Amino acid sequence: MRSLAEWLATTDEPDTAPVLCVYCHSMRVGEGRWQLTRGWPQAAGPWPFAQGICPVCFHRVIEPRLSVLRGWTAG
């Protein structure tokens, strides 16, 4: 697991906001790659955080909800 400080020290894009999954708090560390962080970095500094959904949480949380909605709207 990486901390926010580690991410900021190693990112190729330090001017972009780190993307954190709203469900599991993983941080996007590259194109299509996510890594668990050490909890939600609440007091990590003045950097903004972008909110996103990692692929694991999308399949675990969002897809079942979409499936229910598709079934509801089909009938």
Accessible surface in RSA format (square Angstrom, percent):
REM  Atomic radii and reference values for relative SASA: ProtOr
REM  Chains: A
REM  Algorithm: Lee & Richards
REM  Probe-radius: 1.40
REM  Slices: 20
REM RES _ NUM      All-atoms   Total-Side   Main-Chain    Non-polar    All polar
REM                ABS   REL    ABS   REL    ABS   REL    ABS   REL    ABS   REL
RES MET A   1   132.82  68.8  84.52  55.9  48.30 115.0  74.66  63.5  58.16  77.1
RES ARG A   2    50.12  21.0  50.12  25.5   0.00   0.0  25.55  34.9  24.57  14.9
RES SER A   3    28.07  23.7  25.51  34.0   2.56   5.9  23.24  49.5   4.83   6.8
RES LEU A   4    12.46   6.9   6.35   4.5   6.10  15.3   6.35   4.5   6.10  16.4
RES ALA A   5    72.09  66.3  61.00  94.1  11.09  25.2  65.38  92.1   6.71  17.8
RES GLU A   6    73.19  42.0  69.53  52.6   3.66   8.7  37.47  72.5  35.71  29.2
RES TRP A   7    15.22   6.1  15.22   7.4   0.00   0.0  10.99   5.9   4.24   6.9
RES LEU A   8    36.61  20.4  24.08  17.2  12.53  31.5  24.37  17.1  12.24  32.9
RES ALA A   9    87.26  80.2  44.68  68.9  42.59  96.9  56.21  79.2  31.05  82.3
RES THR A  10    91.44  65.0  64.66  65.6  26.78  63.8  70.34  94.5  21.10  31.9
RES THR A  11    31.77  22.6   9.46   9.6  22.30  53.2   7.87  10.6  23.90  36.1
RES ASP A  12   140.97  98.7 108.22 107.7  32.75  77.4  35.85  84.4 105.12 104.8
RES GLU A  13   105.62  60.6 101.01  76.4   4.61  11.0  34.45  66.6  71.17  58.1
RES PRO A  14    80.28  58.5  67.59  61.6  12.70  46.1  67.59  55.8  12.70  78.9
RES ASP A  15   144.31 101.1 108.72 108.2  35.59  84.2  38.92  91.6 105.39 105.1
RES THR A  16    66.98  47.6  59.25  60.1   7.73  18.4  59.35  79.7   7.63  11.5
RES ALA A  17    35.49  32.6  17.36  26.8  18.13  41.2  19.66  27.7  15.83  41.9
RES PRO A  18     1.84   1.3   1.23   1.1   0.61   2.2   1.84   1.5   0.00   0.0
RES VAL A  19    19.11  12.6  17.91  16.2   1.19   2.9  17.91  15.6   1.19   3.2
RES LEU A  20     0.03   0.0   0.03   0.0   0.00   0.0   0.03   0.0   0.00   0.0
RES CYS A  21     0.00   0.0   0.00   0.0   0.00   0.0   0.00   0.0   0.00   0.0
RES VAL A  22    60.49  39.8  39.80  36.0  20.69  49.9  40.74  35.4  19.75  53.6
RES TYR A  23    82.99  38.7  54.61  31.1  28.39  73.9  40.02  30.1  42.97  53.0
RES CYS A  24    41.75  31.6  23.56  26.3  18.19  42.7  25.63  64.9  16.12  17.4
RES HIS A  25    63.04  34.5  63.01  43.8   0.03   0.1  36.74  37.9  26.31  30.6
RES SER A  26     7.84   6.6   7.84  10.5   0.00   0.0   0.19   0.4   7.65  10.7
RES MET A  27     1.45   0.8   1.45   1.0   0.00   0.0   1.19   1.0   0.26   0.3
RES ARG A  28   107.12  45.0 101.15  51.6   5.96  14.2   9.76  13.3  97.36  59.0
RES VAL A  29    30.47  20.1   8.13   7.4  22.34  53.8  10.46   9.1  20.02  54.3
RES GLY A  30    23.83  29.4   0.00   N/A  23.83  29.4  22.48  61.7   1.35   3.0
RES GLU A  31   176.07 101.1 148.13 112.1  27.94  66.5  67.01 129.6 109.06  89.0
RES GLY A  32    61.53  75.9   0.00   N/A  61.53  75.9  33.65  92.4  27.88  62.4
RES ARG A  33   143.91  60.4 140.10  71.4   3.81   9.1  61.96  84.7  81.95  49.7
RES TRP A  34    61.02  24.5  28.72  13.9  32.31  75.9  23.16  12.3  37.87  61.4
RES GLN A  35    65.95  36.9  60.79  44.4   5.16  12.3  20.16  42.9  45.79  34.7
RES LEU A  36    93.95  52.3  89.73  64.2   4.21  10.6  89.73  63.0   4.21  11.3
RES THR A  37    11.96   8.5   3.51   3.6   8.44  20.1   3.51   4.7   8.44  12.8
RES ARG A  38   145.17  61.0 111.40  56.8  33.77  80.4  54.20  74.1  90.97  55.1
RES GLY A  39    40.67  50.2   0.00   N/A  40.67  50.2  32.70  89.7   7.97  17.8
RES TRP A  40    78.26  31.4  59.74  28.9  18.52  43.5  37.69  20.1  40.57  65.8
RES PRO A  41    23.17  16.9  10.42   9.5  12.75  46.3  22.32  18.4   0.85   5.3
RES GLN A  42   157.50  88.1 119.64  87.4  37.85  90.1  37.36  79.5 120.14  91.1
RES ALA A  43   104.39  96.0  65.03 100.4  39.36  89.5  74.74 105.3  29.65  78.5
RES ALA A  44    33.60  30.9   7.62  11.8  25.98  59.1  19.71  27.8  13.89  36.8
RES GLY A  45    42.97  53.0   0.00   N/A  42.97  53.0  22.96  63.0  20.00  44.8
RES PRO A  46   126.14  91.9  88.67  80.8  37.47 136.2 103.45  85.4  22.69 141.0
RES TRP A  47   101.78  40.8  93.85  45.4   7.93  18.6  71.98  38.4  29.80  48.3
RES PRO A  48    95.55  69.6  84.92  77.4  10.64  38.7  95.55  78.9   0.00   0.0
RES PHE A  49    55.84  27.9  29.25  18.1  26.59  69.2  29.69  18.0  26.16  74.9
RES ALA A  50    39.38  36.2  30.90  47.7   8.47  19.3  39.38  55.5   0.00   0.0
RES GLN A  51   132.82  74.3 100.41  73.4  32.41  77.2  20.69  44.0 112.13  85.0
RES GLY A  52    19.60  24.2   0.00   N/A  19.60  24.2  19.60  53.8   0.00   0.0
RES ILE A  53    68.10  38.8  44.99  33.5  23.11  55.7  44.99  32.4  23.11  62.7
RES CYS A  54     4.25   3.2   4.25   4.7   0.00   0.0   0.55   1.4   3.70   4.0
RES PRO A  55    66.58  48.5  61.65  56.2   4.93  17.9  66.57  55.0   0.01   0.1
RES VAL A  56   107.55  70.8 103.07  93.3   4.48  10.8 106.51  92.5   1.04   2.8
RES CYS A  57     1.32   1.0   1.32   1.5   0.00   0.0   0.00   0.0   1.32   1.4
RES PHE A  58    74.45  37.2  74.45  46.1   0.00   0.0  74.45  45.1   0.00   0.0
RES HIS A  59   108.11  59.1  97.02  67.4  11.09  28.4  68.51  70.6  39.61  46.1
RES ARG A  60   144.78  60.8 122.01  62.2  22.77  54.2  71.49  97.7  73.29  44.4
RES VAL A  61    20.07  13.2  14.87  13.5   5.20  12.5  18.68  16.2   1.40   3.8
RES ILE A  62    31.79  18.1  31.79  23.7   0.00   0.0  31.79  22.9   0.00   0.0
RES GLU A  63    69.98  40.2  66.98  50.7   2.99   7.1  21.67  41.9  48.31  39.4
RES PRO A  64    65.44  47.7  57.29  52.2   8.15  29.6  64.54  53.3   0.90   5.6
RES ARG A  65   139.88  58.7 135.84  69.2   4.04   9.6  51.38  70.2  88.49  53.6
RES LEU A  66    59.79  33.3  59.68  42.7   0.10   0.3  59.68  41.9   0.10   0.3
RES SER A  67    68.11  57.6  59.46  79.4   8.65  19.9  23.49  50.0  44.62  62.5
RES VAL A  68   107.71  70.9  99.04  89.7   8.67  20.9 105.70  91.8   2.01   5.4
RES LEU A  69    95.02  52.9  94.70  67.7   0.32   0.8  95.02  66.7   0.00   0.0
RES ARG A  70   155.91  65.5 150.07  76.5   5.84  13.9  67.06  91.7  88.84  53.8
RES GLY A  71    50.67  62.5   0.00   N/A  50.67  62.5  35.88  98.5  14.79  33.1
RES TRP A  72   192.66  77.3 171.52  83.0  21.15  49.7 149.19  79.5  43.47  70.5
RES THR A  73    97.38  69.3  63.79  64.7  33.59  80.1  55.45  74.5  41.93  63.4
RES ALA A  74    91.65  84.3  48.18  74.3  43.48  98.9  59.11  83.2  32.55  86.2
RES GLY A  75   102.55 126.5   0.00   N/A 102.55 126.5  53.22 146.1  49.33 110.5
END  Absolute sums over single chains surface
CHAIN  1 A     5379.6       4070.8       1308.8       3171.4       2208.3
END  Absolute sums over all chains
TOTAL          5379.6       4070.8       1308.8       3171.4       2208.3
